[in-house]
Amino acid sequence: MQPRVVSLVVISDMTCPWCYIGQRELQKALEEVADCGLTVKIDHRPFLLHPTMEEGQVVDRATFYHDKFGVEKLKQIKEMVTTRAEEVGVKVSFEGELCQTIRAHRLVRKAFDVGGQELQDKLLESLFFTYFTEGKSISDYDYLSDLAESEGVMTKDEALEFLKSDEYREEIESMANEARKKGVTGVPFTIINGKWAVSGGQTSDVYVQIFRKLAGKGPLHPISAAPICSDGGCPMAAAATVKA
C-alpha cells in the first residue's frame, strides 16, 4: 500500500524561540510516527517579526526585550521559554544580537530549491542554533555565505553574490505578506494539507495525535492554546486551532 502523503507548510521566523522549540517538537513527533505509513512533506515559509527594521540592522537583544517587556514580564518570558527549550534539548539565549531576517529567509528558500526539504531543514536548524544558542546575527553576509557553503547550498562566493542580489526577495516578501493577509498574526503557524491550521509552539504529543488521526490510527482530541511570537510580543497566548 502506498504511504499517505501529508503536506505541511510551516510559517516561522528565526528570531522566534517558539519556532525553534516547535521545530524540535515536530521533529520528535515525526520520529514517533515513523511506523504510521505517512510520508510527511514540509515546506518552511517566511514570517517577518521585525519588518520595519532595516536589512542588515542589528540591535542589542537584551536591551530590545527589556524596553519591550520590562523587568517582571521579561523574567516570566525567560522562565517559560527556558523550561520548554530544555525539554527539547536546545538553549535559548536572550542575549546577543537581534536582526531582520529577510536575508536568512531568502537563503532558506534557496536551500529548498537546491536540495528540497532535507537541505532546507538542515540550514534552518543551523540558523536557529546560531541565533539562539550563540547569540549571533543571522543577517551578516559573511556568516550566511559561510553557512551556505558548509551546508552544501552553494559556494561562499556564489552565496555572497546571491545575498547581495534581489533573488527571492520579492518571493519572500510576497509569502510573508500573504500569510498576514490570510490572518496569520503570530508564529509558528502550521498548515496541514492546505485544510487545517495549528497555531503556536505545540508539543510533540499534539503533532503525533494529528498524524495518527490522518493515518487512520487514532482520534483527535481538542488542542489547547500554545504560545506564539507576534509583532506585539513573544511569547503570547494564541487560540490553537485545528480546523477545516
Disulfide bonds with the S-S distance in Angstrom:
Cys229-Cys234 1.77
